């Protein structure tokens, strides 16, 4: 493709490092394990790797409590291992995207150690400290996402500090210019090492209300945090200036990208954080959070494009490290046909697709007993919420011991289906989900219509069918997705004839010309191109 721009035209593959591949026998995946599988990722057809946090961390929240922004956690390897990964990935045309957790640090970070050491040290104002009121209470009613009050009493300095998440994750004071300067240096440090992209964790909570006003109460919810109207603890106007500063730093480097995760924000607010002088994109979780319903997907697609307009670039996500895997949500037992439809949806919509490791082979969530749960949220809220361990199980490479993940006992149990469902088996099966992903990714890369083209939803289709046209330059692609369990007949207008098969999840003759009536098989994904227009 001409003028290929990786973060617009490419596909990003998220790796949860401790679960991808273990090269040392420790039972925890590591950087060298990722490097060893770069050829697999290149052959799959992805363009960038997003690594969940790899900075040093006490692991209260599995890496989202950083104790050193400029280091590599020893359990994942060394800085030399990271530099080798970047270099080897670059040789294969793969960029590295870092996960940056900049709203808060670990309470073991040297900054916080200094900050809580006294009331008058240089780092005191790097965090959100406040004296108790006349009754010894914190300044407002803000809560922690994970339960309890958001203010933690520090006996040593007789003051409260704020933490939106765990008490071991104190929030930084982004109103302090020194903090903002330090954060910009973090971007420069990793960009200088060849990192081409950054995922900003919960970036819209960087700033809180300067007056520390209490949130009003809303509707009663099972989780107390959800019972408040969060007017004052995130989505504050000062955030725009900080995002502009970040963008100026990124623009000092070639094709360096930032995508942000918004925390409980509206799509309209999330879109407002994107722009030529702000973030390149924010995550959209509509597909991830939606039911298996083509009508619902059509409304979400229409709403997303209306919100973003033609200038701002979307993202598309079906899986990540915090949610039940799509194969568990949508799959029919061992049948992967629905997952092929989901893959076709993800990879033919307008926007940058983000894959999650194992998605391409249909990995399912593991089921854990209460005593096996490691995720602190799962431990706290079981059985109402069993945590996020299920979607973080080790990658299933082959049918050997430990699924080819490594020689040591994996940090989480394997899914028992690994002897059947693995990369090795699916690589050898031309009809497998893995090989369908490969064909889809190759088609997407070769097609201007599927990467940059306009999207027009089709009307008048059967209720179980979602269809849309992708158009760019002299190329058109027609995408038809049958979400149902029965065949569906699609009636094309006479003016719309001349389509031929480009790719199907079912047995069809390639380049077959189709008549006015197209029969879609149950759970079929069918992509058509105009005769003579196949990429």
N, C-alpha and C positions, 0 to 999 in steps of 0.2 A: 504494500500500500504506500502511496506517495505521502510524504510529510507525516509519517507515523509519529504520534505523540503518545508515549507509553501510558500515561495516566488517563488519557481519553480513549484511546483505541485499544489498549491492552487489557489484560485480565490479571487481577491480584489474587494470590493464593495465601491464605492465612495459615501459619503454623503455630501451634501451641508447643513451644520448644521441648518441654519436658515429656511430651507425648509422641514425638515424631520418630526419632531414632536414637538409640543409645549406643555410642561407640566405645564407652569405657567400662561397661559392665556394672555401672552403679545402680541401674534400674531407672534412671532419669535420663530422658533425651537430652542431647547436647548439640553444640554447634558443629562439631565434626561429624555427627550423625546426619545433620542436614546437608553438609557439604558432600558427603558420600552419596547422597541421593539427588544431586543436582541434575544428573543426566535424565533421571526419571521425570523430573519437573520440566526440564526443557522439552522432552518428548511429549509430555502431556500437552504443552502448548501455552504455558502461562508466561507472563512478562515481568512479574514482580512478586517478591515474597514479603509478606507482612509478618514480622516476628512479634508475638506477644512478649511482654517485658523480659529482658535479659540482664537488666542492671542488678547489682548486688541488692539483696533483700532478705529480711528475716522471715519472709513468707507468711506473714499473718494473713495476707490476702493473695498468696501465690504470685508475688512479683509486683503487685500494684501498691506496694509499700516500699518505696525505693530508699536505700541508704547511701547510694553514691551514684549520681547521674552520669559520671564519666568513667564508669567501670563496667566490667563484665562479671556476673556472678560466677564464682569458681565452679559451681555445680554444672554450669553450661560450658565451661572452658576458659580460655584466656583471651586477652586482647589480640594476641597473635592468631588465635583460632578464628576470631571474628574477622580480622583483616584478610585472612585466607579465604573465608567464606565470601566476603565481598568481592575479592579478586576473581575467584573461580566462578561465581555467579555472573559477574560482568562478562567473562569470556563466553558465556552461554547466552548472553543477551537478557539476563535476568537482573532486575534492580532489587535492592534491599529497602524495605520500609520498616522503620523503628516505631515501636509503641512508646510514647512518652507520657508519663504520669506526672503532670506538673501542677495539679491542684493542691496536692499534699505530698508530704514525704513520710518515710518511716519515722517513728519516734527514736530510732537508733541512728538517724542521719546526724552527722556532726553538727549541722546547722541547728538542729533542734536540741541536741545535747548542750550546745552553747547557750541557746535561747532560754532554756529552763534552768541554767546554772545560777542565774541571779536576775534581779529586776533591772539592772543597768548595764548589761553587756551589749556589744555591738550587734548581736543577732536577736536581741529581744523582740524587735519590731518586725522580724522576718515572719513571724507567725501571729495568729489572732489571739492576743491575750486581753483579758478584761478583769478588772477588780470585781469582787462580789458587791451586791447592793447592801443596803443597811440590814437586810435580813439574812445575809450570807448567800443569796441566790445568784444565779447567772443573769446576764443582762437581758435575755429574751427567752422566747419559748422554742427556739430552733431545735430540731430533733436530728438524730442520726438516722441515716437510711437503714442501718442494720439493727435499730432498736435502741431505746433509751434516749436520754438527753444528748444534745450535740455539744454540750460544754462539759469538760472534764476538769475536776479540781486538782491543782498541783500543790501539794502540801509544802514543798520546798520554798516556793515563791509566793504562796498564799494568793493565788490568782487562778482564774479559769482560762483554759485554751479551747478553741473550737475545733471540732472534727466532724465533718459531714458523714464520714464513714466510720471505721473502727477508731477507738480511742488511741490505738497505736499508729493512726494515720492523721497527724495534726495538719490542718489546712494552712497553707502558706498565705501570707498577706500580700496579695498582688497589688495593693495600693502603694506599697513601698517600692520606690524606684530601684533600689538595690536588688530587690527580688526579681523584678522584671529584667534588669540587666543580666543577672545570673542565669535566668531562663533562656535569654537570647544566646548566651554563651554556650548553653547546652546544645542548641540547634547547630551552632557553628562547629562545635567539637565533632559531632557525628557527621555533619555534611563534609567536613574536611577529610573524614575517613571514607568517603565515597557513598554514604547513605543518600538515596535519592528521594525518599519519601518519609513522611512522619504521620502517624496516627495519633491524634490528640485525645487522650482519655478525658471524658467528662469536662470538656473545655469550657462549657457555658456556666460552670460553677466557680470559675477563677475568682470572680468578684462577688462580694456580698454588699448589702446595703450599708452605706457609710454611717447611717444613724443607728444601725443594729435594731431596727424596728421588728417587733414580733409579727409573725405570720398570722393572718386571720384563720379561723377554723372553717373547715368545709364540711363535707359529709363524713359520717362515721365509716371507718374502714378497718379491715382486719389488722393491717399494719398501721400503727399510729402515724408514721411519716406521711401516709397518703391521706390522712384526715385534715391536713393543713392545706391552705391555699398558699403556694410558695411564691409570694410576691417579692420577698426580700432576701432570700438566701441563694438565688441564682438568676441568670438572665438579666444582669444589671447593665446599664448603658455604657459604663466605663470599659466594658469588654471589647468594644469595637476598636478603641485605641490600641489595646494590647495586641489584637489580631493584626492590625495594620503594621505594628512593629515587627511581628513575626514574619509577615509576608515580605517586608523589606529585606529581612535577612535571607529568606529563602530565595528571593530574586537575585541575590548576589551569586547564586549557584545555577548551573545549567539544568533545566528541566527538573527542578526539585519541587516536590508536591507536598501539600498538607491536606489531610482529610480529618474532620472533627467528629467526635461522638458527642451528640447533645444528650443531656440528662433530663428526662421528663419535660422536654420542650415541645412546642407545637411545630408542625411542618413549616408554617409561615415564618416563625422565628428562626428555625434552623436554616431556611433558605436565605434569610437576611444576613447570616454570617458568611455567606459566600460572595465573592466578587473579585474584580481585578486587583483590588488592594486589600483583600481579606483572605479567607481560606479558599482553596481551589474547589472544595466540596465538603458537604457534611453527609453523614450516613443517613440513609433512609431505610427504616426497618419495616415498611409496610408489608412487603412480601413475606418477610420472616414471621410477622405476627398475624398474618391473615389465615383464614380457614381455606380448605381446598374447594374453592368456589370460583368458577370463571367470571360470574357476574361481579363478584366482590373484587377480583383482580382488575377487571375492566374499569371499575369506579376508582380504584386506587391509582391505576396508571393515568387515567384522565386527570385526577386531582393532583398527582405529582407534577405532571407536565404543566398544568395550569399554574401551580404555585411557583415553579422554577422559571417558567418562560423558556425562551429559546437561547438565552445567553448563559444561564447557569447550568452546570453539568451535573446530572444525577449520579447516584450510586445505586447498585442493586445487590441485595443480600438475601440469601435463604438460610444461612447457618452462621453461627459464630460460637465463641467459647463460653457464652452465658446462657444459651438456650438449648432446648431439646432439639436434636438433629431432625432435619426434614425427613430423613428416611424413617424415623420413628413416628413422626407426625403424619406422614402421608403414605408410607409404605403399606403394601398388602402382603403381610407375611414375608416370604422370600422373593416375591414377585417385584421386579424393579421397573416395570413398565410405567407406573406413575412417576417414578423418579426420573425417567427419561423425559417425560412431559415437563416436569419441574425444571430440569436442566435446560431444556429448549426455551422455556419461559425466561429464565435468568439470563441466558446468553444471547437472546435475540431482542431484548428490550433496549431502549436508548439509555446509555449510561455505562459507567464502569462496573463490571461484575466483580464481586469478591467471593471467592470459593473458600471453603474451610477444609482443612486436611481430612482426607477420608471420605469427603462428600462424593468424590468421583467413583468410589467403589460401593457407595450406599451403606457406609458404616452406620449402625444403629447405636443408640444409647445403651450403656450397660446398666443393669439393675443391681443395686447394692443394698446390703442389709445395713441397719442403723449403725452397727459397730464398724462398718467399712467406710463410712462417709468421712471424707477429709475436708470438704469445703466448709468453712466456718458458718456460712449462712445456712447450709443444710443441717449442721449440728444444732444451730439455734432454733430453726423453725420446723424441724421434722416433727410430725409427718405432713404438715400443711405444705411445706416446700422441702423437697429432698436434696436441694442443692444443685450444683452445676457439674459435679463429678461425672455424671452420666455421659456428657458430650465430650469429655476430655480423655477418654480411654486411649491406650496406646494404638498407634497406627498398625494396621494389619497388612504386613508385607507378604507373608507366605504362610504355609501350613506347618512350619517347623515349630520347635519349642519357642515359646514367647512370641509367636507370630513373626519371627525375624526382626523384632524390635531391638533386641540386644541379648547379651548373655546373662545379665542379672535379672533378679525378680523385678518385674515392672512395678512402678510406684502405685499404679492403679490396676485392678484386675482387667484381664482381657475379656472381650466379648466372646463367649463360647463358640460363636459362629465363625471364628477366624479361620478354622480349618477349611471351610467352604468359601467364605467371603474374604478374599485377599487379592492383592495386586498381582501376584504371580498367576493365580487361576484366571483372573479376568483378562490379563494380558494375552493369554492363549485362546480366549474365546472371542471370536469376531463379533458376536451378538451381545457382548457384555455391556454393562453400564459404563465401565471405564473406557472401552473403545468407542462408545457413543459420545462420551465427553470429548475424546480426542478428535473425532470427526466434527463435532460442533465447534470446538475451539479453532480448528483449522479453517472451517468455513467462515467463522466470524472474522478471523484475521484477514482473510482474502477478500472480504466483502465490504465495500464502502457503505452500502445500504445498511448493513447490520451494525456497523460501528458508528457512523456519523449521520446516517439518514434520518429523515423525518419519520414519525410514527403516526399512522392513522388507524384508529380502531374501526373494525368492520361491524356493521349493524345487520340485523335480521338473521342472525345465526341461531342454530338450536341452542337451548339453554345450557347444555353441557359443553359448548364449544366457545373458545376464545380465539378470535382471529384479528390480525392486524397487518397492515402493509408498511414495509420499510422502504423508503425511496431516497436515492441519492444519485446525483449526476444522471447517467444513462442506465442505472441499475435499479431493479425493483425486486423485492423479496416478499412473498406472501407467507405468513406464518399462521398455521391452523393447529390448534391444540384441543384435543378431546379429553376433557376431564372426567368423562363418564365411563360406565362399564358396559356400554352398548355401542354398536356402530351408529354413526350419524352421517346423514347425507347433506352435503353442502351444495347449494344451487348458485352457480356463478352467473352473473349477467353476461349477455352476449358480448358486450364491450370489454369484458374482463377475461375473455378466453385467450389461449396461447400460452398457458402456464405449463411448465414441465417440472418433474420431480428433481429437487436438488438434494434433499436429505429427508429420510424418514426413520422413525424408531421401529418401524415394522418392515417386513420384507416387501420391497417394491423395486421396480426396474429403474435404475438411475437414468435420468434424462427422459423418462417416459412422459409423453404428452397426455394431458388429462382433458376429458370432455367437460361439458357444461356442468354435469353432476359429479361431484367428488364424494366418494364414500370413505369416511374416516373410520378406521377400526377403533375398537375400544382402547382407551388410553394410548392413543397415537399422537405423536408429534410429527407434523408434516411441514416441510419448508419447500416452497415452490419458487421458481424463478422464471422470468419471461424467456421464451425460446430465443437462443442466441445471446442471452444476457447473463448466463451462468458465470460466476467469478472463477 
